[in-house]
Structure formats: C-alpha cells, structure tokens
C-alpha cells in the first residue's frame, strides 16, 4: 500500500482553506447587503415621516 502523496494532501488542504475563505466572504457580503437594505428602509421611513434632519444625521453617521 502506497503512502498518500504529500503534494496531493497539501493541495487538498489549500483547496479546503480557499473554500472556507470564500464561504466567509459570501456570508460577509450577505450581511453587508442585509445591513444596507435595512439602512435604506430606515432612511425611506424617516423621509416619509418628514424627518429630514434625522435622515441626514443617520446618513452622516453611516458615512463615518
């Protein structure tokens, strides 16, 4: 019985690491999109209620 090829094992480990990093990035992007959508809903609500100054403050805080 042959020993496992060390290069193949290294490549497999790298592939698993890259996949884990891609999964983390995808979750981060999903979270960013959800936060952005929630923020836009807040701004829309504030502007609809005539709370222009509150909307301006929220935008200013978000940009900092």
mmCIF file as Biopython writes it, N, C-alpha, C and O atoms, coordinates in Angstrom:
data_model
#
loop_
_atom_site.group_PDB
_atom_site.id
_atom_site.type_symbol
_atom_site.label_atom_id
_atom_site.label_alt_id
_atom_site.label_comp_id
_atom_site.label_asym_id
_atom_site.label_entity_id
_atom_site.label_seq_id
_atom_site.pdbx_PDB_ins_code
_atom_site.Cartn_x
_atom_site.Cartn_y
_atom_site.Cartn_z
_atom_site.occupancy
_atom_site.B_iso_or_equiv
_atom_site.auth_seq_id
_atom_site.auth_asym_id
_atom_site.pdbx_PDB_model_num
ATOM 1   N N  . UNK A ? 1  ? 0.843   -1.178 0.000  1.0 0.0 1  A 1 
ATOM 2   C CA . UNK A ? 1  ? 0.000   0.000  0.000  1.0 0.0 1  A 1 
ATOM 3   C C  . UNK A ? 1  ? 0.889   1.243  0.000  1.0 0.0 1  A 1 
ATOM 4   O O  . UNK A ? 1  ? 1.825   1.350  0.793  1.0 0.0 1  A 1 
ATOM 5   N N  . UNK A ? 2  ? 0.588   2.167  -0.888 1.0 0.0 2  A 1 
ATOM 6   C CA . UNK A ? 2  ? 1.403   3.372  -1.014 1.0 0.0 2  A 1 
ATOM 7   C C  . UNK A ? 2  ? 0.988   4.427  0.003  1.0 0.0 2  A 1 
ATOM 8   O O  . UNK A ? 2  ? -0.172  4.514  0.406  1.0 0.0 2  A 1 
ATOM 9   N N  . UNK A ? 3  ? 1.961   5.215  0.401  1.0 0.0 3  A 1 
ATOM 10  C CA . UNK A ? 3  ? 1.687   6.345  1.303  1.0 0.0 3  A 1 
ATOM 11  C C  . UNK A ? 3  ? 1.004   7.444  0.501  1.0 0.0 3  A 1 
ATOM 12  O O  . UNK A ? 3  ? 1.249   7.584  -0.697 1.0 0.0 3  A 1 
ATOM 13  N N  . UNK A ? 4  ? 0.153   8.218  1.152  1.0 0.0 4  A 1 
ATOM 14  C CA . UNK A ? 4  ? -0.512  9.312  0.438  1.0 0.0 4  A 1 
ATOM 15  C C  . UNK A ? 4  ? 0.517   10.303 -0.111 1.0 0.0 4  A 1 
ATOM 16  O O  . UNK A ? 4  ? 1.536   10.573 0.524  1.0 0.0 4  A 1 
ATOM 17  N N  . UNK A ? 5  ? 0.239   10.825 -1.272 1.0 0.0 5  A 1 
ATOM 18  C CA . UNK A ? 5  ? 1.119   11.804 -1.915 1.0 0.0 5  A 1 
ATOM 19  C C  . UNK A ? 5  ? 1.067   13.112 -1.120 1.0 0.0 5  A 1 
ATOM 20  O O  . UNK A ? 5  ? -0.006  13.701 -0.982 1.0 0.0 5  A 1 
ATOM 21  N N  . UNK A ? 6  ? 2.221   13.581 -0.587 1.0 0.0 6  A 1 
ATOM 22  C CA . UNK A ? 6  ? 2.200   14.805 0.226  1.0 0.0 6  A 1 
ATOM 23  C C  . UNK A ? 6  ? 1.752   16.031 -0.569 1.0 0.0 6  A 1 
ATOM 24  O O  . UNK A ? 6  ? 1.112   16.927 -0.019 1.0 0.0 6  A 1 
ATOM 25  N N  . UNK A ? 7  ? 2.087   16.073 -1.862 1.0 0.0 7  A 1 
ATOM 26  C CA . UNK A ? 7  ? 1.654   17.208 -2.679 1.0 0.0 7  A 1 
ATOM 27  C C  . UNK A ? 7  ? 0.137   17.223 -2.840 1.0 0.0 7  A 1 
ATOM 28  O O  . UNK A ? 7  ? -0.495  18.280 -2.811 1.0 0.0 7  A 1 
ATOM 29  N N  . UNK A ? 8  ? -0.428  16.049 -3.009 1.0 0.0 8  A 1 
ATOM 30  C CA . UNK A ? 8  ? -1.880  15.959 -3.156 1.0 0.0 8  A 1 
ATOM 31  C C  . UNK A ? 8  ? -2.570  16.395 -1.859 1.0 0.0 8  A 1 
ATOM 32  O O  . UNK A ? 8  ? -3.583  17.094 -1.893 1.0 0.0 8  A 1 
ATOM 33  N N  . UNK A ? 9  ? -2.017  15.980 -0.724 1.0 0.0 9  A 1 
ATOM 34  C CA . UNK A ? 9  ? -2.580  16.368 0.577  1.0 0.0 9  A 1 
ATOM 35  C C  . UNK A ? 9  ? -2.476  17.881 0.768  1.0 0.0 9  A 1 
ATOM 36  O O  . UNK A ? 9  ? -3.414  18.516 1.250  1.0 0.0 9  A 1 
ATOM 37  N N  . UNK A ? 10 ? -1.328  18.458 0.387  1.0 0.0 10 A 1 
ATOM 38  C CA . UNK A ? 10 ? -1.140  19.904 0.501  1.0 0.0 10 A 1 
ATOM 39  C C  . UNK A ? 10 ? -2.149  20.647 -0.369 1.0 0.0 10 A 1 
ATOM 40  O O  . UNK A ? 10 ? -2.759  21.623 0.067  1.0 0.0 10 A 1 
ATOM 41  N N  . UNK A ? 11 ? -2.318  20.177 -1.596 1.0 0.0 11 A 1 
ATOM 42  C CA . UNK A ? 11 ? -3.291  20.804 -2.492 1.0 0.0 11 A 1 
ATOM 43  C C  . UNK A ? 11 ? -4.709  20.692 -1.943 1.0 0.0 11 A 1 
ATOM 44  O O  . UNK A ? 11 ? -5.493  21.635 -2.042 1.0 0.0 11 A 1 
ATOM 45  N N  . UNK A ? 12 ? -5.033  19.554 -1.371 1.0 0.0 12 A 1 
ATOM 46  C CA . UNK A ? 12 ? -6.362  19.361 -0.783 1.0 0.0 12 A 1 
ATOM 47  C C  . UNK A ? 12 ? -6.575  20.323 0.383  1.0 0.0 12 A 1 
ATOM 48  O O  . UNK A ? 12 ? -7.647  20.914 0.517  1.0 0.0 12 A 1 
ATOM 49  N N  . UNK A ? 13 ? -5.553  20.480 1.227  1.0 0.0 13 A 1 
ATOM 50  C CA . UNK A ? 13 ? -5.652  21.413 2.357  1.0 0.0 13 A 1 
ATOM 51  C C  . UNK A ? 13 ? -5.831  22.848 1.875  1.0 0.0 13 A 1 
ATOM 52  O O  . UNK A ? 13 ? -6.624  23.603 2.437  1.0 0.0 13 A 1 
ATOM 53  N N  . UNK A ? 14 ? -5.095  23.219 0.836  1.0 0.0 14 A 1 
ATOM 54  C CA . UNK A ? 14 ? -5.228  24.573 0.282  1.0 0.0 14 A 1 
ATOM 55  C C  . UNK A ? 14 ? -6.620  24.789 -0.294 1.0 0.0 14 A 1 
ATOM 56  O O  . UNK A ? 14 ? -7.232  25.837 -0.086 1.0 0.0 14 A 1 
ATOM 57  N N  . UNK A ? 15 ? -7.109  23.805 -1.010 1.0 0.0 15 A 1 
ATOM 58  C CA . UNK A ? 15 ? -8.449  23.901 -1.583 1.0 0.0 15 A 1 
ATOM 59  C C  . UNK A ? 15 ? -9.493  24.093 -0.485 1.0 0.0 15 A 1 
ATOM 60  O O  . UNK A ? 15 ? -10.389 24.927 -0.617 1.0 0.0 15 A 1 
ATOM 61  N N  . UNK A ? 16 ? -9.380  23.331 0.585  1.0 0.0 16 A 1 
ATOM 62  C CA . UNK A ? 16 ? -10.318 23.463 1.704  1.0 0.0 16 A 1 
ATOM 63  C C  . UNK A ? 16 ? -10.207 24.839 2.355  1.0 0.0 16 A 1 
ATOM 64  O O  . UNK A ? 16 ? -11.218 25.425 2.742  1.0 0.0 16 A 1 
ATOM 65  N N  . UNK A ? 17 ? -8.987  25.355 2.477  1.0 0.0 17 A 1 
ATOM 66  C CA . UNK A ? 17 ? -8.781  26.685 3.055  1.0 0.0 17 A 1 
ATOM 67  C C  . UNK A ? 17 ? -9.404  27.757 2.169  1.0 0.0 17 A 1 
ATOM 68  O O  . UNK A ? 17 ? -10.097 28.646 2.664  1.0 0.0 17 A 1 
ATOM 69  N N  . UNK A ? 18 ? -9.161  27.679 0.861  1.0 0.0 18 A 1 
ATOM 70  C CA . UNK A ? 18 ? -9.742  28.653 -0.063 1.0 0.0 18 A 1 
ATOM 71  C C  . UNK A ? 18 ? -11.264 28.603 -0.038 1.0 0.0 18 A 1 
ATOM 72  O O  . UNK A ? 18 ? -11.925 29.641 -0.076 1.0 0.0 18 A 1 
ATOM 73  N N  . UNK A ? 19 ? -11.815 27.407 0.025  1.0 0.0 19 A 1 
ATOM 74  C CA . UNK A ? 19 ? -13.271 27.271 0.074  1.0 0.0 19 A 1 
ATOM 75  C C  . UNK A ? 19 ? -13.830 27.898 1.344  1.0 0.0 19 A 1 
ATOM 76  O O  . UNK A ? 19 ? -14.863 28.567 1.306  1.0 0.0 19 A 1 
ATOM 77  N N  . UNK A ? 20 ? -13.155 27.686 2.464  1.0 0.0 20 A 1 
ATOM 78  C CA . UNK A ? 20 ? -13.595 28.285 3.729  1.0 0.0 20 A 1 
ATOM 79  C C  . UNK A ? 20 ? -13.539 29.806 3.647  1.0 0.0 20 A 1 
ATOM 80  O O  . UNK A ? 20 ? -14.444 30.484 4.133  1.0 0.0 20 A 1 
ATOM 81  N N  . UNK A ? 21 ? -12.486 30.350 3.036  1.0 0.0 21 A 1 
ATOM 82  C CA . UNK A ? 21 ? -12.375 31.805 2.882  1.0 0.0 21 A 1 
ATOM 83  C C  . UNK A ? 21 ? -13.473 32.354 1.972  1.0 0.0 21 A 1 
ATOM 84  O O  . UNK A ? 21 ? -14.037 33.414 2.243  1.0 0.0 21 A 1 
ATOM 85  N N  . UNK A ? 22 ? -13.772 31.634 0.897  1.0 0.0 22 A 1 
ATOM 86  C CA . UNK A ? 22 ? -14.856 32.059 0.006  1.0 0.0 22 A 1 
ATOM 87  C C  . UNK A ? 22 ? -16.203 32.039 0.723  1.0 0.0 22 A 1 
ATOM 88  O O  . UNK A ? 22 ? -17.026 32.934 0.530  1.0 0.0 22 A 1 
ATOM 89  N N  . UNK A ? 23 ? -16.427 31.023 1.548  1.0 0.0 23 A 1 
ATOM 90  C CA . UNK A ? 23 ? -17.673 30.942 2.312  1.0 0.0 23 A 1 
ATOM 91  C C  . UNK A ? 23 ? -17.798 32.119 3.273  1.0 0.0 23 A 1 
ATOM 92  O O  . UNK A ? 23 ? -18.873 32.705 3.403  1.0 0.0 23 A 1 
ATOM 93  N N  . UNK A ? 24 ? -16.697 32.467 3.949  1.0 0.0 24 A 1 
ATOM 94  C CA . UNK A ? 24 ? -16.713 33.618 4.860  1.0 0.0 24 A 1 
ATOM 95  C C  . UNK A ? 24 ? -17.007 34.902 4.102  1.0 0.0 24 A 1 
ATOM 96  O O  . UNK A ? 24 ? -17.791 35.734 4.559  1.0 0.0 24 A 1 
ATOM 97  N N  . UNK A ? 25 ? -16.377 35.063 2.945  1.0 0.0 25 A 1 
ATOM 98  C CA . UNK A ? 25 ? -16.600 36.274 2.149  1.0 0.0 25 A 1 
ATOM 99  C C  . UNK A ? 25 ? -18.058 36.368 1.707  1.0 0.0 25 A 1 
ATOM 100 O O  . UNK A ? 25 ? -18.654 37.444 1.744  1.0 0.0 25 A 1 
ATOM 101 N N  . UNK A ? 26 ? -18.623 35.248 1.291  1.0 0.0 26 A 1 
ATOM 102 C CA . UNK A ? 26 ? -20.021 35.245 0.855  1.0 0.0 26 A 1 
ATOM 103 C C  . UNK A ? 26 ? -20.949 35.642 2.001  1.0 0.0 26 A 1 
ATOM 104 O O  . UNK A ? 26 ? -21.889 36.412 1.803  1.0 0.0 26 A 1 
ATOM 105 N N  . UNK A ? 27 ? -20.683 35.115 3.206  1.0 0.0 27 A 1 
ATOM 106 C CA . UNK A ? 27 ? -21.504 35.486 4.362  1.0 0.0 27 A 1 
ATOM 107 C C  . UNK A ? 27 ? -21.347 36.964 4.688  1.0 0.0 27 A 1 
ATOM 108 O O  . UNK A ? 27 ? -22.320 37.633 5.037  1.0 0.0 27 A 1 
ATOM 109 N N  . UNK A ? 28 ? -20.115 37.479 4.576  1.0 0.0 28 A 1 
ATOM 110 C CA . UNK A ? 28 ? -19.882 38.900 4.828  1.0 0.0 28 A 1 
ATOM 111 C C  . UNK A ? 28 ? -20.652 39.763 3.835  1.0 0.0 28 A 1 
ATOM 112 O O  . UNK A ? 28 ? -21.233 40.782 4.209  1.0 0.0 28 A 1 
ATOM 113 N N  . UNK A ? 29 ? -20.656 39.353 2.571  1.0 0.0 29 A 1 
ATOM 114 C CA . UNK A ? 29 ? -21.387 40.109 1.558  1.0 0.0 29 A 1 
ATOM 115 C C  . UNK A ? 29 ? -22.890 40.048 1.805  1.0 0.0 29 A 1 
ATOM 116 O O  . UNK A ? 29 ? -23.587 41.051 1.652  1.0 0.0 29 A 1 
ATOM 117 N N  . UNK A ? 30 ? -23.389 38.879 2.186  1.0 0.0 30 A 1 
ATOM 118 C CA . UNK A ? 30 ? -24.812 38.755 2.503  1.0 0.0 30 A 1 
ATOM 119 C C  . UNK A ? 30 ? -25.177 39.670 3.670  1.0 0.0 30 A 1 
ATOM 120 O O  . UNK A ? 30 ? -26.221 40.322 3.650  1.0 0.0 30 A 1 
ATOM 121 N N  . UNK A ? 31 ? -24.322 39.716 4.677  1.0 0.0 31 A 1 
ATOM 122 C CA . UNK A ? 31 ? -24.564 40.575 5.839  1.0 0.0 31 A 1 
ATOM 123 C C  . UNK A ? 31 ? -24.533 42.041 5.423  1.0 0.0 31 A 1 
ATOM 124 O O  . UNK A ? 31 ? -25.379 42.826 5.852  1.0 0.0 31 A 1 
ATOM 125 N N  . UNK A ? 32 ? -23.566 42.415 4.592  1.0 0.0 32 A 1 
ATOM 126 C CA . UNK A ? 32 ? -23.468 43.795 4.124  1.0 0.0 32 A 1 
ATOM 127 C C  . UNK A ? 32 ? -24.712 44.193 3.339  1.0 0.0 32 A 1 
ATOM 128 O O  . UNK A ? 32 ? -25.238 45.290 3.525  1.0 0.0 32 A 1 
ATOM 129 N N  . UNK A ? 33 ? -25.182 43.315 2.468  1.0 0.0 33 A 1 
ATOM 130 C CA . UNK A ? 33 ? -26.391 43.611 1.694  1.0 0.0 33 A 1 
ATOM 131 C C  . UNK A ? 33 ? -27.604 43.766 2.612  1.0 0.0 33 A 1 
ATOM 132 O O  . UNK A ? 33 ? -28.425 44.660 2.406  1.0 0.0 33 A 1 
ATOM 133 N N  . UNK A ? 34 ? -27.722 42.912 3.609  1.0 0.0 34 A 1 
ATOM 134 C CA . UNK A ? 34 ? -28.848 42.995 4.545  1.0 0.0 34 A 1 
ATOM 135 C C  . UNK A ? 34 ? -28.788 44.294 5.344  1.0 0.0 34 A 1 
ATOM 136 O O  . UNK A ? 34 ? -29.810 44.952 5.536  1.0 0.0 34 A 1 
ATOM 137 N N  . UNK A ? 35 ? -27.597 44.664 5.809  1.0 0.0 35 A 1 
ATOM 138 C CA . UNK A ? 35 ? -27.450 45.909 6.566  1.0 0.0 35 A 1 
ATOM 139 C C  . UNK A ? 35 ? -27.764 47.119 5.692  1.0 0.0 35 A 1 
ATOM 140 O O  . UNK A ? 35 ? -28.406 48.066 6.145  1.0 0.0 35 A 1 
ATOM 141 N N  . UNK A ? 36 ? -27.317 47.088 4.455  1.0 0.0 36 A 1 
ATOM 142 C CA . UNK A ? 36 ? -27.578 48.192 3.530  1.0 0.0 36 A 1 
ATOM 143 C C  . UNK A ? 36 ? -29.066 48.317 3.249  1.0 0.0 36 A 1 
ATOM 144 O O  . UNK A ? 36 ? -29.605 49.424 3.228  1.0 0.0 36 A 1 
ATOM 145 N N  . UNK A ? 37 ? -29.727 47.203 3.035  1.0 0.0 37 A 1 
ATOM 146 C CA . UNK A ? 37 ? -31.167 47.234 2.777  1.0 0.0 37 A 1 
ATOM 147 C C  . UNK A ? 37 ? -31.926 47.773 3.985  1.0 0.0 37 A 1 
ATOM 148 O O  . UNK A ? 37 ? -32.856 48.565 3.832  1.0 0.0 37 A 1 
ATOM 149 N N  . UNK A ? 38 ? -31.536 47.351 5.177  1.0 0.0 38 A 1 
ATOM 150 C CA . UNK A ? 38 ? -32.182 47.848 6.395  1.0 0.0 38 A 1 
ATOM 151 C C  . UNK A ? 38 ? -31.948 49.345 6.550  1.0 0.0 38 A 1 
ATOM 152 O O  . UNK A ? 38 ? -32.857 50.078 6.940  1.0 0.0 38 A 1 
ATOM 153 N N  . UNK A ? 39 ? -30.742 49.802 6.249  1.0 0.0 39 A 1 
ATOM 154 C CA . UNK A ? 39 ? -30.432 51.227 6.347  1.0 0.0 39 A 1 
ATOM 155 C C  . UNK A ? 39 ? -31.280 52.032 5.362  1.0 0.0 39 A 1 
ATOM 156 O O  . UNK A ? 39 ? -31.813 53.085 5.713  1.0 0.0 39 A 1 
ATOM 157 N N  . UNK A ? 40 ? -31.401 51.540 4.140  1.0 0.0 40 A 1 
ATOM 158 C CA . UNK A ? 40 ? -32.213 52.247 3.146  1.0 0.0 40 A 1 
ATOM 159 C C  . UNK A ? 40 ? -33.683 52.292 3.553  1.0 0.0 40 A 1 
ATOM 160 O O  . UNK A ? 40 ? -34.362 53.290 3.310  1.0 0.0 40 A 1 
ATOM 161 N N  . UNK A ? 41 ? -34.173 51.227 4.166  1.0 0.0 41 A 1 
ATOM 162 C CA . UNK A ? 41 ? -35.552 51.236 4.665  1.0 0.0 41 A 1 
ATOM 163 C C  . UNK A ? 41 ? -35.723 52.273 5.772  1.0 0.0 41 A 1 
ATOM 164 O O  . UNK A ? 41 ? -36.740 52.964 5.828  1.0 0.0 41 A 1 
ATOM 165 N N  . UNK A ? 42 ? -34.729 52.379 6.649  1.0 0.0 42 A 1 
ATOM 166 C CA . UNK A ? 42 ? -34.774 53.381 7.711  1.0 0.0 42 A 1 
ATOM 167 C C  . UNK A ? 42 ? -34.810 54.781 7.119  1.0 0.0 42 A 1 
ATOM 168 O O  . UNK A ? 42 ? -35.622 55.608 7.535  1.0 0.0 42 A 1 
ATOM 169 N N  . UNK A ? 43 ? -33.946 55.055 6.161  1.0 0.0 43 A 1 
ATOM 170 C CA . UNK A ? 43 ? -33.915 56.379 5.527  1.0 0.0 43 A 1 
ATOM 171 C C  . UNK A ? 43 ? -35.243 56.665 4.839  1.0 0.0 43 A 1 
ATOM 172 O O  . UNK A ? 43 ? -35.773 57.770 4.954  1.0 0.0 43 A 1 
ATOM 173 N N  . UNK A ? 44 ? -35.780 55.691 4.131  1.0 0.0 44 A 1 
ATOM 174 C CA . UNK A ? 44 ? -37.073 55.857 3.464  1.0 0.0 44 A 1 
ATOM 175 C C  . UNK A ? 44 ? -38.164 56.173 4.477  1.0 0.0 44 A 1 
ATOM 176 O O  . UNK A ? 44 ? -38.988 57.059 4.250  1.0 0.0 44 A 1 
ATOM 177 N N  . UNK A ? 45 ? -38.171 55.452 5.593  1.0 0.0 45 A 1 
ATOM 178 C CA . UNK A ? 45 ? -39.163 55.690 6.644  1.0 0.0 45 A 1 
ATOM 179 C C  . UNK A ? 45 ? -39.020 57.097 7.213  1.0 0.0 45 A 1 
ATOM 180 O O  . UNK A ? 45 ? -40.008 57.815 7.368  1.0 0.0 45 A 1 
ATOM 181 N N  . UNK A ? 46 ? -37.791 57.486 7.521  1.0 0.0 46 A 1 
ATOM 182 C CA . UNK A ? 46 ? -37.573 58.816 8.095  1.0 0.0 46 A 1 
ATOM 183 C C  . UNK A ? 46 ? -37.995 59.918 7.127  1.0 0.0 46 A 1 
ATOM 184 O O  . UNK A ? 46 ? -38.634 60.888 7.534  1.0 0.0 46 A 1 
ATOM 185 N N  . UNK A ? 47 ? -37.651 59.777 5.874  1.0 0.0 47 A 1 
ATOM 186 C CA . UNK A ? 47 ? -38.031 60.793 4.889  1.0 0.0 47 A 1 
ATOM 187 C C  . UNK A ? 47 ? -39.540 60.821 4.674  1.0 0.0 47 A 1 
ATOM 188 O O  . UNK A ? 47 ? -40.120 61.895 4.514  1.0 0.0 47 A 1 
ATOM 189 N N  . UNK A ? 48 ? -40.176 59.663 4.669  1.0 0.0 48 A 1 
ATOM 190 C CA . UNK A ? 48 ? -41.636 59.603 4.514  1.0 0.0 48 A 1 
ATOM 191 C C  . UNK A ? 48 ? -42.344 60.279 5.676  1.0 0.0 48 A 1 
ATOM 192 O O  . UNK A ? 48 ? -43.425 60.846 5.518  1.0 0.0 48 A 1 
ATOM 193 N N  . UNK A ? 49 ? -41.719 60.212 6.849  1.0 0.0 49 A 1 
ATOM 194 C CA . UNK A ? 49 ? -42.307 60.826 8.042  1.0 0.0 49 A 1 
ATOM 195 C C  . UNK A ? 49 ? -41.920 62.298 8.164  1.0 0.0 49 A 1 
ATOM 196 O O  . UNK A ? 49 ? -42.270 62.959 9.142  1.0 0.0 49 A 1 
ATOM 197 N N  . UNK A ? 50 ? -41.201 62.804 7.173  1.0 0.0 50 A 1 
ATOM 198 C CA . UNK A ? 50 ? -40.806 64.205 7.218  1.0 0.0 50 A 1 
ATOM 199 C C  . UNK A ? 50 ? -39.637 64.479 8.152  1.0 0.0 50 A 1 
ATOM 200 O O  . UNK A ? 50 ? -39.383 65.630 8.507  1.0 0.0 50 A 1 
ATOM 201 N N  . UNK A ? 51 ? -38.937 63.453 8.545  1.0 0.0 51 A 1 
ATOM 202 C CA . UNK A ? 51 ? -37.810 63.595 9.477  1.0 0.0 51 A 1 
ATOM 203 C C  . UNK A ? 51 ? -36.504 63.737 8.689  1.0 0.0 51 A 1 
ATOM 204 O O  . UNK A ? 51 ? -35.616 62.889 8.774  1.0 0.0 51 A 1 
ATOM 205 N N  . UNK A ? 52 ? -36.411 64.818 7.930  1.0 0.0 52 A 1 
ATOM 206 C CA . UNK A ? 52 ? -35.261 65.039 7.059  1.0 0.0 52 A 1 
ATOM 207 C C  . UNK A ? 52 ? -33.972 65.161 7.865  1.0 0.0 52 A 1 
ATOM 208 O O  . UNK A ? 52 ? -32.945 64.595 7.491  1.0 0.0 52 A 1 
ATOM 209 N N  . UNK A ? 53 ? -34.026 65.897 8.966  1.0 0.0 53 A 1 
ATOM 210 C CA . UNK A ? 53 ? -32.825 66.081 9.786  1.0 0.0 53 A 1 
ATOM 211 C C  . UNK A ? 53 ? -32.357 64.744 10.376 1.0 0.0 53 A 1 
ATOM 212 O O  . UNK A ? 53 ? -31.157 64.471 10.420 1.0 0.0 53 A 1 
ATOM 213 N N  . UNK A ? 54 ? -33.293 63.924 10.824 1.0 0.0 54 A 1 
ATOM 214 C CA . UNK A ? 54 ? -32.927 62.610 11.362 1.0 0.0 54 A 1 
ATOM 215 C C  . UNK A ? 54 ? -32.313 61.736 10.270 1.0 0.0 54 A 1 
ATOM 216 O O  . UNK A ? 54 ? -31.356 61.004 10.524 1.0 0.0 54 A 1 
ATOM 217 N N  . UNK A ? 55 ? -32.858 61.810 9.065  1.0 0.0 55 A 1 
ATOM 218 C CA . UNK A ? 55 ? -32.303 61.050 7.941  1.0 0.0 55 A 1 
ATOM 219 C C  . UNK A ? 55 ? -30.900 61.546 7.619  1.0 0.0 55 A 1 
ATOM 220 O O  . UNK A ? 55 ? -29.995 60.751 7.367  1.0 0.0 55 A 1 
ATOM 221 N N  . UNK A ? 56 ? -30.727 62.854 7.627  1.0 0.0 56 A 1 
ATOM 222 C CA . UNK A ? 56 ? -29.411 63.437 7.361  1.0 0.0 56 A 1 
ATOM 223 C C  . UNK A ? 56 ? -28.390 62.975 8.401  1.0 0.0 56 A 1 
ATOM 224 O O  . UNK A ? 56 ? -27.256 62.642 8.057  1.0 0.0 56 A 1 
ATOM 225 N N  . UNK A ? 57 ? -28.792 62.955 9.663  1.0 0.0 57 A 1 
ATOM 226 C CA . UNK A ? 57 ? -27.895 62.502 10.728 1.0 0.0 57 A 1 
ATOM 227 C C  . UNK A ? 57 ? -27.540 61.018 10.563 1.0 0.0 57 A 1 
ATOM 228 O O  . UNK A ? 57 ? -26.391 60.621 10.756 1.0 0.0 57 A 1 
ATOM 229 N N  . UNK A ? 58 ? -28.535 60.213 10.205 1.0 0.0 58 A 1 
ATOM 230 C CA . UNK A ? 58 ? -28.285 58.779 10.010 1.0 0.0 58 A 1 
ATOM 231 C C  . UNK A ? 58 ? -27.304 58.554 8.863  1.0 0.0 58 A 1 
ATOM 232 O O  . UNK A ? 58 ? -26.413 57.710 8.957  1.0 0.0 58 A 1 
ATOM 233 N N  . UNK A ? 59 ? -27.471 59.304 7.790  1.0 0.0 59 A 1 
ATOM 234 C CA . UNK A ? 59 ? -26.561 59.181 6.649  1.0 0.0 59 A 1 
ATOM 235 C C  . UNK A ? 59 ? -25.159 59.627 7.044  1.0 0.0 59 A 1 
ATOM 236 O O  . UNK A ? 59 ? -24.171 58.980 6.696  1.0 0.0 59 A 1 
ATOM 237 N N  . UNK A ? 60 ? -25.081 60.725 7.767  1.0 0.0 60 A 1 
ATOM 238 C CA . UNK A ? 60 ? -23.783 61.230 8.213  1.0 0.0 60 A 1 
ATOM 239 C C  . UNK A ? 60 ? -23.064 60.209 9.089  1.0 0.0 60 A 1 
ATOM 240 O O  . UNK A ? 60 ? -21.866 59.981 8.923  1.0 0.0 60 A 1 
ATOM 241 N N  . UNK A ? 61 ? -23.790 59.597 10.018 1.0 0.0 61 A 1 
ATOM 242 C CA . UNK A ? 61 ? -23.191 58.577 10.885 1.0 0.0 61 A 1 
ATOM 243 C C  . UNK A ? 61 ? -22.735 57.368 10.079 1.0 0.0 61 A 1 
ATOM 244 O O  . UNK A ? 61 ? -21.680 56.795 10.350 1.0 0.0 61 A 1 
ATOM 245 N N  . UNK A ? 62 ? -23.518 56.990 9.107  1.0 0.0 62 A 1 
ATOM 246 C CA . UNK A ? 62 ? -23.184 55.818 8.284  1.0 0.0 62 A 1 
ATOM 247 C C  . UNK A ? 62 ? -21.921 56.058 7.462  1.0 0.0 62 A 1 
ATOM 248 O O  . UNK A ? 62 ? -21.144 55.133 7.227  1.0 0.0 62 A 1 
ATOM 249 N N  . UNK A ? 63 ? -21.717 57.299 7.028  1.0 0.0 63 A 1 
ATOM 250 C CA . UNK A ? 63 ? -20.556 57.614 6.204  1.0 0.0 63 A 1 
ATOM 251 C C  . UNK A ? 63 ? -19.266 57.722 7.008  1.0 0.0 63 A 1 
ATOM 252 O O  . UNK A ? 63 ? -18.175 57.682 6.439  1.0 0.0 63 A 1 
ATOM 253 N N  . UNK A ? 64 ? -19.384 57.856 8.311  1.0 0.0 64 A 1 
ATOM 254 C CA . UNK A ? 64 ? -18.173 57.988 9.138  1.0 0.0 64 A 1 
ATOM 255 C C  . UNK A ? 64 ? -17.554 56.675 9.453  1.0 0.0 64 A 1 
ATOM 256 O O  . UNK A ? 64 ? -16.533 56.622 10.138 1.0 0.0 64 A 1 
#
